[in-house]
Amino acid sequence: MTLDVRLNRIISEQHISKREFAKRVGISENYLYILTGNSRQGTSKNKTISPALAKLIGLEFGYDPQWILNGDSE
């Protein structure tokens, strides 16, 4: 599961908009759309976020930061 799929899953499971997600974790909507959208074919494998952002998302929404970063849990 790629990062874009994991982030979209969090947004869907939380029943919030991408705008709300971006606001709650302090990132721009544009950055979130780059991370979660189909910006360019073949680029999803190159999308990454920092461990600090993964931790923030995990704390805000109750997900394991390792899963957010890598698709696996500790």
C-alpha positions in Angstrom: 0.0 0.0 0.0 1.5 3.3 -1.1 1.6 6.5 1.0 -1.2 8.1 -1.1 -3.5 5.1 -0.4 -2.7 5.2 3.3 -3.4 9.0 3.6 -6.6 8.7 1.6 -7.7 5.8 3.8 -7.1 7.9 7.0 -9.1 10.8 5.5 -11.9 8.4 4.5 -12.1 6.6 7.8 -12.1 9.9 9.7 -15.0 11.1 7.5 -13.2 14.5 6.9 -12.3 16.5 3.8 -8.8 16.8 2.5 -9.0 20.5 3.5 -9.8 19.6 7.1 -7.0 17.0 7.2 -4.5 19.5 5.9 -5.7 22.1 8.4 -5.5 19.8 11.4 -1.9 18.7 10.6 -0.7 22.1 9.5 0.2 21.5 5.9 -1.1 23.2 2.7 -3.9 21.8 0.7 -1.7 21.8 -2.3 0.9 19.7 -0.6 -1.8 17.2 0.6 -3.1 17.0 -3.0 0.4 16.2 -4.2 0.7 13.5 -1.6 -2.8 12.0 -2.1 -3.6 12.6 -5.7 -2.6 11.2 -9.1 -0.2 14.1 -9.9 1.9 12.2 -12.5 1.9 8.6 -13.5 4.6 6.6 -11.8 5.3 9.2 -9.2 3.5 7.7 -6.2 6.5 5.6 -5.3 8.5 8.8 -4.9 6.1 10.5 -2.5 7.4 10.6 1.1 6.7 12.5 4.3 9.0 13.2 7.2 8.9 11.0 10.3 7.8 14.1 12.2 4.8 14.6 10.0 3.9 10.9 10.2 4.0 11.2 14.0 1.8 14.3 14.0 -0.7 12.6 11.8 -0.6 9.5 14.0 -1.2 11.5 17.1 -4.0 13.6 15.6 -5.9 10.7 14.1 -4.9 7.7 16.1 -2.7 5.8 13.6 0.7 4.1 13.9 3.3 6.5 12.5 5.3 3.5 11.2 2.2 2.4 9.2 1.8 5.9 7.8 5.4 6.0 6.7 6.0 2.5 5.5 2.8 0.6 5.5 3.7 -1.6 8.4 3.5 -1.5 12.2 6.1 -1.8 14.8 
